[in-house]
């Protein structure tokens, strides 16, 4: 008698608004995750608090040139980075208990000293930084809430091939939904199919591929590219010029992951044979319709952007069955942890961005961005520890000042692009469109764009989704590497090699 092969999952999708009827949770009526009246009242309170905060901050927004600061004012930011890098490994229990106090306390102390020393200009810069922080937390919080209402179940053997396919799918989705949306949507299913042998490599390569490199292909993929589009870079320009580097970076990272995963899983026992259910089951389909609305809301002006995102998050909480959120182990702890850490980061970051902005205005930044290779490295290294969106804008402004055509004055070429992501950007479309006809400027812009996006995966704090993915992975039982472990064990050997190859092939020539 010829032995029969175990039946493989069918290659089909099963889409539904709720979990399948076979699930125990679906056999009982679902209650709302939050009672509708409580949700309505809470939404009204949150909107009132956010709008009031934005109106309070508005009078302080930058009306004059920011104060000129020196490098010592970057020390609080460096101290916070050092704490994030070392304390979780040296004193994990103490850090877990007091990290909020450390981040918030250092941020408030640094901002207070900064404002007392430099007066109205520093107050304006700190107010803008807080406003950007509010936008940032509302955006990632909304995506986290909506993504947690979508359950993607993958019924197949977690082989290296399947893992590579999942990562590739996430990278492609990042160009459509943004790195944050793709990461929130696919992080849990990817970690769950590998739950029997979930390791640091799964988390780190997911961060590098889905939460960073994948977003470099369209302006929707990452905030700096979206700002470039709003400033006048044509929508498809980045796609047409970045796709070779994007494809090469993805290919190299996926090949590295395949080699590491194949070597690690070779010694593991075979997984149980999968059943006859569809290979992919997606529950919470109605939440997918909300994601395009989030992308549209992100393009609105303040305060309508914040109000729209809060309403969409509340709508997600209202229409999503409780069983889906329970299946995803939903709670607000991951987003609270990210919010606490980034509160201190944004406050200590204000003087650093001020320094960067002033150097771009007075031309001192030009010596670090004189060639495409220099722009790629400078933008990338700054983006690996700073917020990549204002870094991108500072580098773009530096090029608009210094990379003028013959016969064009620096004054005529200069535009006042303030590092204030909450206001409508100045009208620079005509200037950028004209400058893109210059091949040198086009290469500089490509170098700045790829540096801002690709280098975000070098550290845990290099891009907003990184820490959120880590928090989700920890919820799923993954042992995530610390700041230094991430940098030296994975990021520099793997992503660093890829970044060097991209630089040599595309910019160092």
Secondary structure as UniProt FT lines:
FT   STRAND          10..16
FT   TURN            21..22
FT   HELIX           24..27
FT   HELIX           36..58
FT   TURN            59..60
FT   HELIX           71..74
FT   HELIX           75..90
FT   HELIX           92..118
FT   HELIX           120..147
FT   TURN            148..149
FT   STRAND          151..154
FT   HELIX           160..193
FT   HELIX           195..197
FT   HELIX           200..209
FT   TURN            210..212
FT   HELIX           213..217
FT   TURN            219..220
FT   HELIX           223..231
FT   TURN            235..236
FT   HELIX           237..265
FT   TURN            266..267
FT   STRAND          278..283
FT   HELIX           285..297
FT   TURN            298..299
FT   TURN            302..303
FT   HELIX           304..319
FT   HELIX           322..327
FT   TURN            328..329
FT   HELIX           333..361
FT   TURN            362..363
FT   HELIX           364..368
FT   HELIX           372..383
FT   TURN            384..385
FT   HELIX           388..402
FT   TURN            406..407
FT   HELIX           410..413
FT   TURN            421..422
FT   HELIX           429..435
FT   TURN            436..437
FT   HELIX           439..454
FT   HELIX           455..458
FT   TURN            460..461
FT   HELIX           464..475
FT   TURN            476..477
FT   HELIX           483..485
FT   HELIX           486..496
FT   HELIX           497..506
//
